[in-house]
Amino acid sequence: MRTSSLSPLTQFFDHLCDAFACTCLSIIGCQLLLLGNSSLSMEFHFVLNMSFFLSHWEYSHVKTFRNSIGGVWVVEAQWIFIVLLVISGIYGAEIWRGSLSLLIARFTLAM
């Protein structure tokens, strides 16, 4: 529950921590999907960080804060990220380089 009693300094540090977490998650996501040093990696960073920036810009100027995009809230996005990390931990990061048929074959062999 928001009490609107945050000082400007508190809001600054809150946004600073959010920006740091968003950047770390985008780096981890690029490593997770084996994007490496590619244009797709830069696009991934850009999309995540711009969505963060635009949501905070909207809050500053319009005073509305939407914390979902297309019905996916922050918690659901974190769970999706956790599931992807667990899949990579079980099957290896190379799973993201293969096709869907290889993924299904590997999954059925593991069962």
C-alpha positions in Angstrom: 0.0 0.0 0.0 1.4 3.3 -1.0 1.2 6.1 1.6 2.7 8.9 -0.6 5.1 9.7 2.3 8.2 9.0 0.4 10.8 11.7 0.2 12.4 12.7 -3.1 15.7 11.0 -1.9 13.9 7.8 -1.1 12.2 7.8 -4.5 15.6 8.4 -6.1 17.2 5.4 -4.4 14.2 3.3 -5.1 14.4 4.1 -8.8 18.2 3.6 -8.7 17.7 0.1 -7.3 15.0 -0.7 -9.9 17.3 0.5 -12.7 20.2 -1.6 -11.5 17.9 -4.7 -11.2 16.5 -4.1 -14.7 20.0 -3.9 -16.1 21.2 -7.0 -14.3 18.2 -8.9 -15.5 18.7 -7.9 -19.1 22.4 -9.0 -18.9 21.4 -12.3 -17.3 18.7 -12.8 -19.9 21.2 -12.3 -22.7 23.5 -14.8 -21.1 20.6 -17.2 -20.6 19.5 -17.1 -24.2 23.2 -17.2 -25.5 22.8 -13.9 -27.4 26.4 -13.0 -26.9 27.7 -9.8 -28.5 25.1 -9.4 -31.2 22.6 -6.8 -32.3 19.8 -9.0 -30.8 21.5 -8.6 -27.4 21.5 -4.8 -27.8 17.9 -4.9 -28.8 17.1 -7.0 -25.7 18.8 -4.5 -23.4 17.1 -1.6 -25.2 13.6 -3.0 -24.9 13.9 -3.8 -21.2 15.6 -0.6 -20.2 13.3 1.6 -22.4 10.2 0.0 -20.9 11.6 0.8 -17.4 12.4 4.4 -18.4 9.0 5.0 -20.1 7.0 3.6 -17.2 8.8 5.9 -14.8 8.5 8.9 -17.2 4.8 8.2 -17.4 4.5 8.2 -13.7 6.4 11.5 -13.4 4.4 13.3 -16.0 0.9 11.7 -16.0 0.8 10.4 -12.4 -0.3 6.9 -13.5 1.8 3.8 -13.0 0.9 0.7 -15.0 2.8 -2.2 -13.8 1.6 -4.7 -16.4 2.2 -5.1 -20.1 -0.4 -7.2 -21.9 -1.6 -8.8 -18.7 1.9 -9.9 -17.6 2.6 -8.3 -14.2 6.0 -8.0 -12.6 5.6 -11.2 -10.5 4.6 -13.2 -13.6 7.6 -11.9 -15.5 9.9 -12.9 -12.6 8.3 -16.4 -12.6 8.8 -16.7 -16.3 12.5 -15.8 -15.9 12.9 -18.3 -13.1 11.4 -21.1 -15.2 13.7 -20.3 -18.1 16.7 -20.3 -15.7 15.6 -23.7 -14.2 15.2 -25.1 -17.8 18.7 -23.9 -18.6 20.0 -25.4 -15.4 18.5 -28.8 -16.1 19.1 -29.1 -19.9 22.0 -26.7 -20.4 22.1 -23.3 -22.0 22.5 -24.9 -25.5 18.8 -25.8 -25.4 18.0 -22.3 -26.6 20.1 -22.8 -29.8 18.2 -26.0 -30.9 14.9 -26.3 -32.7 11.7 -27.3 -31.1 11.9 -30.9 -32.4 15.3 -31.3 -30.7 13.8 -29.8 -27.5 10.9 -32.3 -27.5 13.3 -35.2 -28.3 15.6 -34.3 -25.5 12.7 -33.8 -23.0 11.2 -37.2 -23.8 14.7 -38.9 -23.5 15.1 -37.4 -20.1 11.8 -38.7 -18.9 
